[in-house]
Amino acid sequence: MKRIQSDSITWIDLPKPNEKDFSFLRENFNIHPLAIEEFAIPTYRPRATKYPNCLFLSIHIPLFDKKRRTTYSSEIDIIITKDHLITGHEKPVYQIEHFIEILEKNEKKRNLFMSKAPSDLLYEILKVLLESCFPRVDHIAENIDLIEEKVFSGQESKMVREISLVKRDILNFRRAIMPQKTVLESILRQPEDIVSTEIRAYYHDLLGTNIRLWNTLESSLESIKSLEETNNSLLSQKINKKMRIMTVFSAILLPVSLYIGIISVIMPLSGNYHELLMHLGIMFTLSFITFLFFKFSKWL
């Protein structure tokens, strides 16, 4: 448990909350039992629920798994009371850890961010979480540019997996970001005692940030889909070209195979050296004529 306190509000962060933490909340805070129950149970979709003496929020933020090379969704549960902000998360969230470290070490910023209401501090936390997404989105765009360069440099086969990884990354990112718009809108609908009039304009700005992030992801998804179609087309064309060459090569050898089959039946080789050269010459001529036929037919 991490606790940061100012003259106005207190922020309590609970990494990997357990039954001991839930008992602490029940015994020390006038929080509705259903809010604590929701805080304890993982949720699969973000939501905001208003209780008589608090507001419960569940949000999901995108985090990146370097080993699997994909984005995954991490849940953060939040309880807002009159003078407390309580957050809980099962997985480490480096953005929150870094923000707590800043508040602990920098008294000026602590007084700045924690001088008013819990909703003001929540705004700063959500702002940090949303803005931390943009470097990841920029990295996705860089990956798309790199894939595009390699696709048109003849590495279509290698790029099939890379395109799939980037596409999965974007889809998981979108899945985490999409519901946040509804949560932000729910915060804006809360009464004055939860969200003050002064901070509402800032939450509107967060809503705009979420929309910009979503639009950027949509653009990246369209780009990677178009690139996937182009890569598949180039790869298919390359495979067709190889198959055509193999087919033509087989067709060139077909008259030779037919000639050998006929000769071996009606005119077995006598072992004469000149006769062998004659047959080899005929086979070469048949192959050359077949090659010229394909060449002038523009099949090669």
C-alpha positions as protocol buffer text, in pm:
chain_id: "A"
residue {
  index: 1
  type: MET
  ca { x: 0 y: 0 z: 0 }
}
residue {
  index: 2
  type: LYS
  ca { x: 120 y: 348 z: -91 }
}
residue {
  index: 3
  type: ARG
  ca { x: -30 y: 650 z: 78 }
}
residue {
  index: 4
  type: ILE
  ca { x: 23 y: 1013 z: -25 }
}
residue {
  index: 5
  type: GLN
  ca { x: -143 y: 1282 z: 181 }
}
residue {
  index: 6
  type: SER
  ca { x: -192 y: 1656 z: 150 }
}
residue {
  index: 7
  type: ASP
  ca { x: -392 y: 1909 z: 348 }
}
residue {
  index: 8
  type: SER
  ca { x: -691 y: 1856 z: 119 }
}
residue {
  index: 9
  type: ILE
  ca { x: -697 y: 1496 z: 1 }
}
residue {
  index: 10
  type: THR
  ca { x: -534 y: 1156 z: 43 }
}
residue {
  index: 11
  type: TRP
  ca { x: -440 y: 915 z: -234 }
}
residue {
  index: 12
  type: ILE
  ca { x: -414 y: 546 z: -148 }
}
residue {
  index: 13
  type: ASP
  ca { x: -275 y: 311 z: -412 }
}
residue {
  index: 14
  type: LEU
  ca { x: -316 y: -65 z: -365 }
}
residue {
  index: 15
  type: PRO
  ca { x: -100 y: -277 z: -598 }
}
residue {
  index: 16
  type: LYS
  ca { x: -233 y: -634 z: -608 }
}
residue {
  index: 17
  type: PRO
  ca { x: -499 y: -571 z: -340 }
}
residue {
  index: 18
  type: ASN
  ca { x: -581 y: -863 z: -111 }
}
residue {
  index: 19
  type: GLU
  ca { x: -837 y: -938 z: 159 }
}
residue {
  index: 20
  type: LYS
  ca { x: -633 y: -745 z: 414 }
}
residue {
  index: 21
  type: ASP
  ca { x: -658 y: -433 z: 196 }
}
residue {
  index: 22
  type: PHE
  ca { x: -1033 y: -480 z: 149 }
}
residue {
  index: 23
  type: SER
  ca { x: -1078 y: -511 z: 527 }
}
residue {
  index: 24
  type: PHE
  ca { x: -877 y: -191 z: 568 }
}
residue {
  index: 25
  type: LEU
  ca { x: -1117 y: -10 z: 334 }
}
residue {
  index: 26
  type: ARG
  ca { x: -1424 y: -145 z: 517 }
}
residue {
  index: 27
  type: GLU
  ca { x: -1293 y: -48 z: 860 }
}
residue {
  index: 28
  type: ASN
  ca { x: -1149 y: 296 z: 785 }
}
residue {
  index: 29
  type: PHE
  ca { x: -1373 y: 446 z: 517 }
}
residue {
  index: 30
  type: ASN
  ca { x: -1742 y: 510 z: 482 }
}
residue {
  index: 31
  type: ILE
  ca { x: -1755 y: 336 z: 144 }
}
residue {
  index: 32
  type: HIS
  ca { x: -2062 y: 156 z: 16 }
}
residue {
  index: 33
  type: PRO
  ca { x: -2017 y: -226 z: 49 }
}
residue {
  index: 34
  type: LEU
  ca { x: -2104 y: -281 z: -318 }
}
residue {
  index: 35
  type: ALA
  ca { x: -1826 y: -42 z: -422 }
}
residue {
  index: 36
  type: ILE
  ca { x: -1573 y: -245 z: -221 }
}
residue {
  index: 37
  type: GLU
  ca { x: -1714 y: -565 z: -368 }
}
residue {
  index: 38
  type: GLU
  ca { x: -1669 y: -428 z: -720 }
}
residue {
  index: 39
  type: PHE
  ca { x: -1321 y: -310 z: -624 }
}
residue {
  index: 40
  type: ALA
  ca { x: -1233 y: -667 z: -523 }
}
residue {
  index: 41
  type: ILE
  ca { x: -1375 y: -846 z: -827 }
}
residue {
  index: 42
  type: PRO
  ca { x: -1203 y: -816 z: -1170 }
}
residue {
  index: 43
  type: THR
  ca { x: -1420 y: -663 z: -1441 }
}
residue {
  index: 44
  type: TYR
  ca { x: -1399 y: -723 z: -1813 }
}
residue {
  index: 45
  type: ARG
  ca { x: -1540 y: -390 z: -1924 }
}
residue {
  index: 46
  type: PRO
  ca { x: -1477 y: -33 z: -1801 }
}
residue {
  index: 47
  type: ARG
  ca { x: -1766 y: 133 z: -1621 }
}
residue {
  index: 48
  type: ALA
  ca { x: -1863 y: 406 z: -1377 }
}
residue {
  index: 49
  type: THR
  ca { x: -2110 y: 349 z: -1092 }
}
residue {
  index: 50
  type: LYS
  ca { x: -2238 y: 615 z: -853 }
}
residue {
  index: 51
  type: TYR
  ca { x: -2306 y: 513 z: -492 }
}
residue {
  index: 52
  type: PRO
  ca { x: -2455 y: 735 z: -216 }
}
residue {
  index: 53
  type: ASN
  ca { x: -2116 y: 828 z: -70 }
}
residue {
  index: 54
  type: CYS
  ca { x: -1867 y: 751 z: -344 }
}
residue {
  index: 55
  type: LEU
  ca { x: -1805 y: 697 z: -715 }
}
residue {
  index: 56
  type: PHE
  ca { x: -1661 y: 368 z: -841 }
}
residue {
  index: 57
  type: LEU
  ca { x: -1470 y: 361 z: -1171 }
}
residue {
  index: 58
  type: SER
  ca { x: -1317 y: 70 z: -1356 }
}
residue {
  index: 59
  type: ILE
  ca { x: -1088 y: 154 z: -1646 }
}
residue {
  index: 60
  type: HIS
  ca { x: -861 y: -54 z: -1867 }
}
residue {
  index: 61
  type: ILE
  ca { x: -535 y: 85 z: -1999 }
}
residue {
  index: 62
  type: PRO
  ca { x: -310 y: -59 z: -2270 }
}
residue {
  index: 63
  type: LEU
  ca { x: 27 y: -197 z: -2159 }
}
residue {
  index: 64
  type: PHE
  ca { x: 289 y: -362 z: -2380 }
}
residue {
  index: 65
  type: ASP
  ca { x: 427 y: -713 z: -2341 }
}
residue {
  index: 66
  type: LYS
  ca { x: 779 y: -705 z: -2488 }
}
residue {
  index: 67
  type: LYS
  ca { x: 813 y: -1085 z: -2486 }
}
residue {
  index: 68
  type: ARG
  ca { x: 492 y: -1150 z: -2680 }
}
residue {
  index: 69
  type: ARG
  ca { x: 524 y: -823 z: -2874 }
}
residue {
  index: 70
  type: THR
  ca { x: 165 y: -721 z: -2819 }
}
residue {
  index: 71
  type: THR
  ca { x: -50 y: -480 z: -2621 }
}
residue {
  index: 72
  type: TYR
  ca { x: -266 y: -614 z: -2341 }
}
residue {
  index: 73
  type: SER
  ca { x: -532 y: -454 z: -2123 }
}
residue {
  index: 74
  type: SER
  ca { x: -470 y: -384 z: -1754 }
}
residue {
  index: 75
  type: GLU
  ca { x: -756 y: -300 z: -1516 }
}
residue {
  index: 76
  type: ILE
  ca { x: -742 y: -10 z: -1270 }
}
residue {
  index: 77
  type: ASP
  ca { x: -1021 y: 22 z: -1014 }
}
residue {
  index: 78
  type: ILE
  ca { x: -1085 y: 366 z: -861 }
}
residue {
  index: 79
  type: ILE
  ca { x: -1299 y: 483 z: -570 }
}
residue {
  index: 80
  type: ILE
  ca { x: -1359 y: 855 z: -523 }
}
residue {
  index: 81
  type: THR
  ca { x: -1493 y: 991 z: -194 }
}
residue {
  index: 82
  type: LYS
  ca { x: -1520 y: 1344 z: -65 }
}
residue {
  index: 83
  type: ASP
  ca { x: -1153 y: 1366 z: 32 }
}
residue {
  index: 84
  type: HIS
  ca { x: -997 y: 1034 z: -76 }
}
residue {
  index: 85
  type: LEU
  ca { x: -886 y: 876 z: -400 }
}
residue {
  index: 86
  type: ILE
  ca { x: -829 y: 501 z: -384 }
}
residue {
  index: 87
  type: THR
  ca { x: -677 y: 307 z: -674 }
}
residue {
  index: 88
  type: GLY
  ca { x: -612 y: -64 z: -713 }
}
residue {
  index: 89
  type: HIS
  ca { x: -452 y: -273 z: -988 }
}
residue {
  index: 90
  type: GLU
  ca { x: -342 y: -636 z: -1016 }
}
residue {
  index: 91
  type: LYS
  ca { x: -58 y: -573 z: -1261 }
}
residue {
  index: 92
  type: PRO
  ca { x: 222 y: -318 z: -1219 }
}
residue {
  index: 93
  type: VAL
  ca { x: 133 y: 8 z: -1396 }
}
residue {
  index: 94
  type: TYR
  ca { x: 458 y: 199 z: -1449 }
}
residue {
  index: 95
  type: GLN
  ca { x: 274 y: 525 z: -1525 }
}
residue {
  index: 96
  type: ILE
  ca { x: 111 y: 528 z: -1182 }
}
residue {
  index: 97
  type: GLU
  ca { x: 429 y: 417 z: -1007 }
}
residue {
  index: 98
  type: HIS
  ca { x: 623 y: 698 z: -1174 }
}
residue {
  index: 99
  type: PHE
  ca { x: 356 y: 955 z: -1091 }
}
residue {
  index: 100
  type: ILE
  ca { x: 353 y: 848 z: -724 }
}
residue {
  index: 101
  type: GLU
  ca { x: 730 y: 876 z: -715 }
}
residue {
  index: 102
  type: ILE
  ca { x: 708 y: 1233 z: -850 }
}
residue {
  index: 103
  type: LEU
  ca { x: 451 y: 1333 z: -586 }
}
residue {
  index: 104
  type: GLU
  ca { x: 656 y: 1177 z: -308 }
}
residue {
  index: 105
  type: LYS
  ca { x: 978 y: 1357 z: -404 }
}
residue {
  index: 106
  type: ASN
  ca { x: 844 y: 1689 z: -532 }
}
residue {
  index: 107
  type: GLU
  ca { x: 650 y: 1886 z: -270 }
}
residue {
  index: 108
  type: LYS
  ca { x: 555 y: 2162 z: -516 }
}
residue {
  index: 109
  type: LYS
  ca { x: 390 y: 1920 z: -756 }
}
residue {
  index: 110
  type: ARG
  ca { x: 224 y: 1738 z: -467 }
}
residue {
  index: 111
  type: ASN
  ca { x: 72 y: 2065 z: -348 }
}
residue {
  index: 112
  type: LEU
  ca { x: -25 y: 2153 z: -706 }
}
residue {
  index: 113
  type: PHE
  ca { x: -197 y: 1825 z: -793 }
}
residue {
  index: 114
  type: MET
  ca { x: -345 y: 1749 z: -448 }
}
residue {
  index: 115
  type: SER
  ca { x: -461 y: 2092 z: -335 }
}
residue {
  index: 116
  type: LYS
  ca { x: -825 y: 2068 z: -439 }
}
residue {
  index: 117
  type: ALA
  ca { x: -1057 y: 1769 z: -480 }
}
residue {
  index: 118
  type: PRO
  ca { x: -998 y: 1398 z: -557 }
}
residue {
  index: 119
  type: SER
  ca { x: -1153 y: 1452 z: -902 }
}
residue {
  index: 120
  type: ASP
  ca { x: -870 y: 1700 z: -979 }
}
residue {
  index: 121
  type: LEU
  ca { x: -607 y: 1441 z: -887 }
}
residue {
  index: 122
  type: LEU
  ca { x: -796 y: 1176 z: -1087 }
}
residue {
  index: 123
  type: TYR
  ca { x: -779 y: 1406 z: -1390 }
}
residue {
  index: 124
  type: GLU
  ca { x: -400 y: 1425 z: -1358 }
}
residue {
  index: 125
  type: ILE
  ca { x: -375 y: 1044 z: -1331 }
}
residue {
  index: 126
  type: LEU
  ca { x: -598 y: 984 z: -1633 }
}
residue {
  index: 127
  type: LYS
  ca { x: -404 y: 1247 z: -1827 }
}
residue {
  index: 128
  type: VAL
  ca { x: -76 y: 1067 z: -1753 }
}
residue {
  index: 129
  type: LEU
  ca { x: -228 y: 732 z: -1854 }
}
residue {
  index: 130
  type: LEU
  ca { x: -371 y: 862 z: -2184 }
}
residue {
  index: 131
  type: GLU
  ca { x: -65 y: 1064 z: -2284 }
}
residue {
  index: 132
  type: SER
  ca { x: 159 y: 764 z: -2219 }
}
residue {
  index: 133
  type: CYS
  ca { x: -25 y: 588 z: -2504 }
}
residue {
  index: 134
  type: PHE
  ca { x: 98 y: 824 z: -2775 }
}
residue {
  index: 135
  type: PRO
  ca { x: 463 y: 704 z: -2776 }
}
residue {
  index: 136
  type: ARG
  ca { x: 330 y: 350 z: -2825 }
}
residue {
  index: 137
  type: VAL
  ca { x: 110 y: 466 z: -3113 }
}
residue {
  index: 138
  type: ASP
  ca { x: 412 y: 643 z: -3268 }
}
residue {
  index: 139
  type: HIS
  ca { x: 611 y: 320 z: -3235 }
}
residue {
  index: 140
  type: ILE
  ca { x: 334 y: 132 z: -3418 }
}
residue {
  index: 141
  type: ALA
  ca { x: 352 y: 391 z: -3699 }
}
residue {
  index: 142
  type: GLU
  ca { x: 730 y: 343 z: -3720 }
}
residue {
  index: 143
  type: ASN
  ca { x: 682 y: -34 z: -3744 }
}
residue {
  index: 144
  type: ILE
  ca { x: 433 y: 14 z: -4026 }
}
residue {
  index: 145
  type: ASP
  ca { x: 680 y: 235 z: -4217 }
}
residue {
  index: 146
  type: LEU
  ca { x: 956 y: -25 z: -4168 }
}
residue {
  index: 147
  type: ILE
  ca { x: 727 y: -306 z: -4288 }
}
residue {
  index: 148
  type: GLU
  ca { x: 630 y: -101 z: -4593 }
}
residue {
  index: 149
  type: GLU
  ca { x: 996 y: -51 z: -4683 }
}
residue {
  index: 150
  type: LYS
  ca { x: 1070 y: -423 z: -4651 }
}
residue {
  index: 151
  type: VAL
  ca { x: 757 y: -527 z: -4842 }
}
residue {
  index: 152
  type: PHE
  ca { x: 870 y: -329 z: -5147 }
}
residue {
  index: 153
  type: SER
  ca { x: 1229 y: -449 z: -5116 }
}
residue {
  index: 154
  type: GLY
  ca { x: 1136 y: -811 z: -5188 }
}
residue {
  index: 155
  type: GLN
  ca { x: 1090 y: -946 z: -4832 }
}
residue {
  index: 156
  type: GLU
  ca { x: 722 y: -1029 z: -4864 }
}
residue {
  index: 157
  type: SER
  ca { x: 746 y: -1374 z: -4703 }
}
residue {
  index: 158
  type: LYS
  ca { x: 922 y: -1243 z: -4392 }
}
residue {
  index: 159
  type: MET
  ca { x: 669 y: -962 z: -4353 }
}
residue {
  index: 160
  type: VAL
  ca { x: 364 y: -1191 z: -4327 }
}
residue {
  index: 161
  type: ARG
  ca { x: 431 y: -1257 z: -3957 }
}
residue {
  index: 162
  type: GLU
  ca { x: 541 y: -898 z: -3886 }
}
residue {
  index: 163
  type: ILE
  ca { x: 219 y: -762 z: -4034 }
}
residue {
  index: 164
  type: SER
  ca { x: 15 y: -1005 z: -3824 }
}
residue {
  index: 165
  type: LEU
  ca { x: 196 y: -897 z: -3505 }
}
residue {
  index: 166
  type: VAL
  ca { x: 141 y: -526 z: -3570 }
}
residue {
  index: 167
  type: LYS
  ca { x: -222 y: -588 z: -3663 }
}
residue {
  index: 168
  type: ARG
  ca { x: -281 y: -782 z: -3340 }
}
residue {
  index: 169
  type: ASP
  ca { x: -109 y: -506 z: -3143 }
}
residue {
  index: 170
  type: ILE
  ca { x: -339 y: -240 z: -3291 }
}
residue {
  index: 171
  type: LEU
  ca { x: -653 y: -448 z: -3234 }
}
residue {
  index: 172
  type: ASN
  ca { x: -565 y: -510 z: -2869 }
}
residue {
  index: 173
  type: PHE
  ca { x: -482 y: -141 z: -2827 }
}
residue {
  index: 174
  type: ARG
  ca { x: -822 y: -43 z: -2971 }
}
residue {
  index: 175
  type: ARG
  ca { x: -997 y: -291 z: -2742 }
}
residue {
  index: 176
  type: ALA
  ca { x: -842 y: -124 z: -2438 }
}
residue {
  index: 177
  type: ILE
  ca { x: -898 y: 236 z: -2552 }
}
residue {
  index: 178
  type: MET
  ca { x: -1247 y: 220 z: -2701 }
}
residue {
  index: 179
  type: PRO
  ca { x: -1455 y: 197 z: -2376 }
}
residue {
  index: 180
  type: GLN
  ca { x: -1268 y: 484 z: -2204 }
}
residue {
  index: 181
  type: LYS
  ca { x: -1480 y: 739 z: -2389 }
}
residue {
  index: 182
  type: THR
  ca { x: -1792 y: 611 z: -2209 }
}
residue {
  index: 183
  type: VAL
  ca { x: -1619 y: 628 z: -1869 }
}
residue {
  index: 184
  type: LEU
  ca { x: -1504 y: 988 z: -1927 }
}
residue {
  index: 185
  type: GLU
  ca { x: -1856 y: 1084 z: -2031 }
}
residue {
  index: 186
  type: SER
  ca { x: -1989 y: 921 z: -1713 }
}
residue {
  index: 187
  type: ILE
  ca { x: -1749 y: 1128 z: -1502 }
}
residue {
  index: 188
  type: LEU
  ca { x: -1874 y: 1445 z: -1668 }
}
residue {
  index: 189
  type: ARG
  ca { x: -2231 y: 1353 z: -1572 }
}
residue {
  index: 190
  type: GLN
  ca { x: -2148 y: 1331 z: -1200 }
}
residue {
  index: 191
  type: PRO
  ca { x: -2285 y: 1592 z: -957 }
}
residue {
  index: 192
  type: GLU
  ca { x: -2093 y: 1894 z: -829 }
}
residue {
  index: 193
  type: ASP
  ca { x: -1983 y: 1725 z: -506 }
}
residue {
  index: 194
  type: ILE
  ca { x: -1793 y: 1460 z: -706 }
}
residue {
  index: 195
  type: VAL
  ca { x: -1670 y: 1657 z: -1010 }
}
residue {
  index: 196
  type: SER
  ca { x: -1646 y: 2033 z: -967 }
}
residue {
  index: 197
  type: THR
  ca { x: -1744 y: 2275 z: -1242 }
}
residue {
  index: 198
  type: GLU
  ca { x: -1386 y: 2402 z: -1270 }
}
residue {
  index: 199
  type: ILE
  ca { x: -1245 y: 2061 z: -1357 }
}
residue {
  index: 200
  type: ARG
  ca { x: -1514 y: 1962 z: -1609 }
}
residue {
  index: 201
  type: ALA
  ca { x: -1347 y: 2155 z: -1893 }
}
residue {
  index: 202
  type: TYR
  ca { x: -1029 y: 1954 z: -1833 }
}
residue {
  index: 203
  type: TYR
  ca { x: -1222 y: 1627 z: -1850 }
}
residue {
  index: 204
  type: HIS
  ca { x: -1366 y: 1745 z: -2182 }
}
residue {
  index: 205
  type: ASP
  ca { x: -1005 y: 1789 z: -2296 }
}
residue {
  index: 206
  type: LEU
  ca { x: -930 y: 1431 z: -2186 }
}
residue {
  index: 207
  type: LEU
  ca { x: -1227 y: 1317 z: -2391 }
}
residue {
  index: 208
  type: GLY
  ca { x: -1075 y: 1492 z: -2693 }
}
residue {
  index: 209
  type: THR
  ca { x: -739 y: 1324 z: -2623 }
}
residue {
  index: 210
  type: ASN
  ca { x: -910 y: 985 z: -2615 }
}
residue {
  index: 211
  type: ILE
  ca { x: -1080 y: 1057 z: -2949 }
}
residue {
  index: 212
  type: ARG
  ca { x: -750 y: 1167 z: -3108 }
}
residue {
  index: 213
  type: LEU
  ca { x: -585 y: 850 z: -2984 }
}
residue {
  index: 214
  type: TRP
  ca { x: -870 y: 639 z: -3123 }
}
residue {
  index: 215
  type: ASN
  ca { x: -855 y: 815 z: -3463 }
}
residue {
  index: 216
  type: THR
  ca { x: -479 y: 758 z: -3482 }
}
residue {
  index: 217
  type: LEU
  ca { x: -529 y: 388 z: -3411 }
}
residue {
  index: 218
  type: GLU
  ca { x: -801 y: 370 z: -3676 }
}
residue {
  index: 219
  type: SER
  ca { x: -565 y: 526 z: -3928 }
}
residue {
  index: 220
  type: SER
  ca { x: -289 y: 280 z: -3835 }
}
residue {
  index: 221
  type: LEU
  ca { x: -531 y: -12 z: -3867 }
}
residue {
  index: 222
  type: GLU
  ca { x: -636 y: 99 z: -4216 }
}
residue {
  index: 223
  type: SER
  ca { x: -270 y: 139 z: -4315 }
}
residue {
  index: 224
  type: ILE
  ca { x: -169 y: -208 z: -4195 }
}
residue {
  index: 225
  type: LYS
  ca { x: -473 y: -367 z: -4363 }
}
residue {
  index: 226
  type: SER
  ca { x: -385 y: -200 z: -4695 }
}
residue {
  index: 227
  type: LEU
  ca { x: -23 y: -304 z: -4651 }
}
residue {
  index: 228
  type: GLU
  ca { x: -133 y: -660 z: -4579 }
}
residue {
  index: 229
  type: GLU
  ca { x: -336 y: -669 z: -4901 }
}
residue {
  index: 230
  type: THR
  ca { x: -42 y: -530 z: -5099 }
}
residue {
  index: 231
  type: ASN
  ca { x: 200 y: -779 z: -4941 }
}
residue {
  index: 232
  type: ASN
  ca { x: -34 y: -1071 z: -5014 }
}
residue {
  index: 233
  type: SER
  ca { x: -71 y: -954 z: -5373 }
}
residue {
  index: 234
  type: LEU
  ca { x: 306 y: -924 z: -5425 }
}
residue {
  index: 235
  type: LEU
  ca { x: 366 y: -1257 z: -5255 }
}
residue {
  index: 236
  type: SER
  ca { x: 99 y: -1425 z: -5468 }
}
residue {
  index: 237
  type: GLN
  ca { x: 248 y: -1273 z: -5782 }
}
residue {
  index: 238
  type: LYS
  ca { x: 595 y: -1399 z: -5687 }
}
residue {
  index: 239
  type: ILE
  ca { x: 463 y: -1749 z: -5617 }
}
residue {
  index: 240
  type: ASN
  ca { x: 269 y: -1753 z: -5945 }
}
residue {
  index: 241
  type: LYS
  ca { x: 583 y: -1651 z: -6132 }
}
residue {
  index: 242
  type: LYS
  ca { x: 780 y: -1937 z: -5976 }
}
residue {
  index: 243
  type: MET
  ca { x: 501 y: -2183 z: -6049 }
}
residue {
  index: 244
  type: ARG
  ca { x: 486 y: -2064 z: -6411 }
}
residue {
  index: 245
  type: ILE
  ca { x: 861 y: -2117 z: -6452 }
}
residue {
  index: 246
  type: MET
  ca { x: 834 y: -2468 z: -6308 }
}
residue {
  index: 247
  type: THR
  ca { x: 538 y: -2544 z: -6532 }
}
residue {
  index: 248
  type: VAL
  ca { x: 721 y: -2421 z: -6842 }
}
residue {
  index: 249
  type: PHE
  ca { x: 1031 y: -2620 z: -6745 }
}
residue {
  index: 250
  type: SER
  ca { x: 818 y: -2933 z: -6710 }
}
residue {
  index: 251
  type: ALA
  ca { x: 652 y: -2860 z: -7046 }
}
residue {
  index: 252
  type: ILE
  ca { x: 993 y: -2821 z: -7214 }
}
residue {
  index: 253
  type: LEU
  ca { x: 1097 y: -3164 z: -7089 }
}
residue {
  index: 254
  type: LEU
  ca { x: 767 y: -3325 z: -7189 }
}
residue {
  index: 255
  type: PRO
  ca { x: 857 y: -3381 z: -7562 }
}
residue {
  index: 256
  type: VAL
  ca { x: 1194 y: -3519 z: -7454 }
}
residue {
  index: 257
  type: SER
  ca { x: 1027 y: -3764 z: -7214 }
}
residue {
  index: 258
  type: LEU
  ca { x: 783 y: -3866 z: -7486 }
}
residue {
  index: 259
  type: TYR
  ca { x: 1065 y: -3918 z: -7739 }
}
residue {
  index: 260
  type: ILE
  ca { x: 1266 y: -4129 z: -7494 }
}
residue {
  index: 261
  type: GLY
  ca { x: 960 y: -4343 z: -7420 }
}
residue {
  index: 262
  type: ILE
  ca { x: 894 y: -4407 z: -7790 }
}
residue {
  index: 263
  type: ILE
  ca { x: 1259 y: -4480 z: -7876 }
}
residue {
  index: 264
  type: SER
  ca { x: 1305 y: -4719 z: -7586 }
}
residue {
  index: 265
  type: VAL
  ca { x: 1012 y: -4927 z: -7716 }
}
residue {
  index: 266
  type: ILE
  ca { x: 1055 y: -4933 z: -8094 }
}
residue {
  index: 267
  type: MET
  ca { x: 1427 y: -4868 z: -8131 }
}
residue {
  index: 268
  type: PRO
  ca { x: 1636 y: -4978 z: -7830 }
}
residue {
  index: 269
  type: LEU
  ca { x: 1982 y: -4820 z: -7813 }
}
residue {
  index: 270
  type: SER
  ca { x: 2250 y: -5042 z: -7964 }
}
residue {
  index: 271
  type: GLY
  ca { x: 2538 y: -4881 z: -7777 }
}
residue {
  index: 272
  type: ASN
  ca { x: 2665 y: -4705 z: -8086 }
}
residue {
  index: 273
  type: TYR
  ca { x: 2834 y: -4376 z: -7991 }
}
residue {
  index: 274
  type: HIS
  ca { x: 2714 y: -4187 z: -8301 }
}
residue {
  index: 275
  type: GLU
  ca { x: 2360 y: -4312 z: -8251 }
}
residue {
  index: 276
  type: LEU
  ca { x: 2368 y: -4180 z: -7891 }
}
residue {
  index: 277
  type: LEU
  ca { x: 2484 y: -3838 z: -8014 }
}
residue {
  index: 278
  type: MET
  ca { x: 2204 y: -3836 z: -8273 }
}
residue {
  index: 279
  type: HIS
  ca { x: 1937 y: -3904 z: -8009 }
}
residue {
  index: 280
  type: LEU
  ca { x: 2083 y: -3641 z: -7778 }
}
residue {
  index: 281
  type: GLY
  ca { x: 2078 y: -3392 z: -8065 }
}
residue {
  index: 282
  type: ILE
  ca { x: 1712 y: -3469 z: -8139 }
}
residue {
  index: 283
  type: MET
  ca { x: 1619 y: -3429 z: -7773 }
}
residue {
  index: 284
  type: PHE
  ca { x: 1804 y: -3098 z: -7753 }
}
residue {
  index: 285
  type: THR
  ca { x: 1630 y: -2977 z: -8070 }
}
residue {
  index: 286
  type: LEU
  ca { x: 1287 y: -3072 z: -7933 }
}
residue {
  index: 287
  type: SER
  ca { x: 1362 y: -2886 z: -7609 }
}
residue {
  index: 288
  type: PHE
  ca { x: 1490 y: -2580 z: -7796 }
}
residue {
  index: 289
  type: ILE
  ca { x: 1183 y: -2571 z: -8025 }
}
residue {
  index: 290
  type: THR
  ca { x: 952 y: -2597 z: -7722 }
}
residue {
  index: 291
  type: PHE
  ca { x: 1146 y: -2319 z: -7550 }
}
residue {
  index: 292
  type: LEU
  ca { x: 1115 y: -2094 z: -7857 }
}
residue {
  index: 293
  type: PHE
  ca { x: 742 y: -2164 z: -7869 }
}
residue {
  index: 294
  type: PHE
  ca { x: 696 y: -2048 z: -7509 }
}
residue {
  index: 295
  type: LYS
  ca { x: 926 y: -1753 z: -7567 }
}
residue {
  index: 296
  type: PHE
  ca { x: 735 y: -1622 z: -7868 }
}
residue {
  index: 297
  type: SER
  ca { x: 407 y: -1692 z: -7693 }
}
residue {
  index: 298
  type: LYS
  ca { x: 536 y: -1464 z: -7413 }
}
residue {
  index: 299
  type: TRP
  ca { x: 491 y: -1730 z: -7150 }
}
residue {
  index: 300
  type: LEU
  ca { x: 848 y: -1669 z: -7037 }
}
